Every structure is written in structure tokens, then in C-alpha cells.
Amino acid sequence: MKNKREFTIQTRNGTYKVLIWRDAKEGVYLVKGISLPEVATFGKTLTEAKKMAKDAIEIYCDCVIEDGKIVVDETRKAVGRLPKSRLFAPVP
């Protein structure tokens, strides 16, 4: 796991950082999210690994947003919606 390089991946849900390194034994580039440690993927080439990282991040963000949560990217941009609070609900 040496020679890890940091890349910034731009997605429709914001900008996120990942680590990418070559696994010579397997012959692939491995990807691990820095901003989103739950994200991990791989690609046969560096270009493919970056594309796979973008896809994995977008899928992860879509799932989190669908669950009613928010995701904050590297630029501190929040994506998603918090559920409406009953505390501030209009009085009927």
C-alpha cells in the first residue's frame, strides 16, 4: 500500500478526496475515500480508477440523501435535505 496518491474527484454531489494506489500483485489501482471512508473501489488503469471513484461516490451520496441525510463535501457544500422538524411545523 505504498505510493498512495491523493486525488480530488468532482461529482454531481460535490468534490471529494480519495487515495489511489497500484496493487502490483492484483494488477489494479485501488481507491479509498478520504472524505467518505465508506467508499472503496478499483480500476484496471488510473483513469478507470478515477471514473470508478466518481461513480462510487455518486452512488454513496445518492443512498445517503435518499435516507434523508446530508453529505458535506471538501468545500463544505452540503448536499441533501434534513427531514422537516416537527418542532417548527406550522400550527394547523
C-alpha positions as CSV (number, residue, x, y, z in Angstrom):
1,M,0.0,0.0,0.0
2,K,2.9,2.4,-0.7
3,N,2.9,5.2,-3.2
4,K,-0.6,6.3,-2.4
5,R,-1.6,9.4,-4.2
6,E,-4.4,11.8,-3.3
7,F,-6.8,12.9,-5.9
8,T,-9.8,15.3,-5.9
9,I,-12.8,13.8,-7.6
10,Q,-15.6,16.2,-8.9
11,T,-19.1,14.7,-8.9
12,R,-22.6,16.0,-9.3
13,N,-22.8,15.9,-5.5
14,G,-19.7,17.9,-4.8
15,T,-15.9,17.5,-4.6
16,Y,-14.3,14.6,-2.6
17,K,-10.8,13.4,-1.9
18,V,-9.6,9.8,-2.5
19,L,-6.4,7.9,-2.2
20,I,-5.4,5.8,-5.2
21,W,-2.5,3.3,-5.4
22,R,-1.4,0.4,-7.6
23,D,-1.6,-3.1,-6.3
24,A,1.0,-4.8,-8.4
25,K,0.0,-8.3,-7.2
26,E,-3.6,-7.9,-8.4
27,G,-2.7,-5.6,-11.3
28,V,-5.2,-2.9,-10.4
29,Y,-5.5,0.5,-9.0
30,L,-7.2,0.6,-5.6
31,V,-9.3,3.5,-4.4
32,K,-10.2,4.5,-0.9
33,G,-12.3,7.6,0.1
34,I,-10.7,10.1,2.4
35,S,-13.7,12.4,2.6
36,L,-16.0,9.4,2.5
37,P,-14.2,6.5,4.1
38,E,-17.1,4.2,3.3
39,V,-16.3,4.5,-0.4
40,A,-13.8,1.9,-1.9
41,T,-13.4,0.7,-5.5
42,F,-10.8,-0.2,-8.1
43,G,-9.9,0.1,-11.8
44,K,-7.5,-1.6,-14.2
45,T,-6.0,1.8,-15.1
46,L,-5.6,5.0,-13.2
47,T,-8.1,6.7,-15.5
48,E,-10.6,3.9,-14.9
49,A,-10.0,4.0,-11.1
50,K,-10.8,7.7,-11.1
51,K,-14.0,7.1,-13.1
52,M,-15.0,4.3,-10.7
53,A,-14.3,6.6,-7.8
54,K,-16.7,9.2,-9.2
55,D,-19.4,6.5,-9.8
56,A,-18.9,5.0,-6.3
57,I,-19.1,8.5,-4.6
58,E,-22.2,9.4,-6.5
59,I,-24.0,6.2,-5.7
60,Y,-23.0,6.5,-2.0
61,C,-24.2,10.1,-1.9
62,D,-27.5,9.2,-3.6
63,C,-28.1,6.5,-1.0
64,V,-27.3,8.8,1.9
65,I,-29.5,11.6,0.5
66,E,-32.4,9.0,-0.1
67,D,-32.1,8.1,3.6
68,G,-32.9,11.7,4.4
69,K,-29.4,12.7,5.5
70,I,-26.9,15.2,4.1
71,V,-23.4,14.8,2.8
72,V,-20.8,17.6,3.1
73,D,-18.0,17.8,0.5
74,E,-14.5,19.1,0.7
75,T,-15.6,22.7,0.0
76,R,-18.1,22.4,2.9
77,K,-21.0,22.3,0.5
78,A,-24.0,20.4,1.9
79,V,-26.0,18.2,-0.4
80,G,-29.3,16.6,0.6
81,R,-32.1,17.7,2.9
82,L,-32.7,17.3,6.6
83,P,-36.1,15.9,7.5
84,K,-38.7,18.6,8.4
85,S,-38.7,19.2,12.1
86,R,-42.0,18.8,14.0
87,L,-40.7,21.4,16.4
88,F,-41.1,24.1,13.7
89,A,-44.1,22.7,11.9
90,P,-46.8,25.2,11.1
91,V,-49.7,25.2,13.6
92,P,-52.9,24.0,11.9
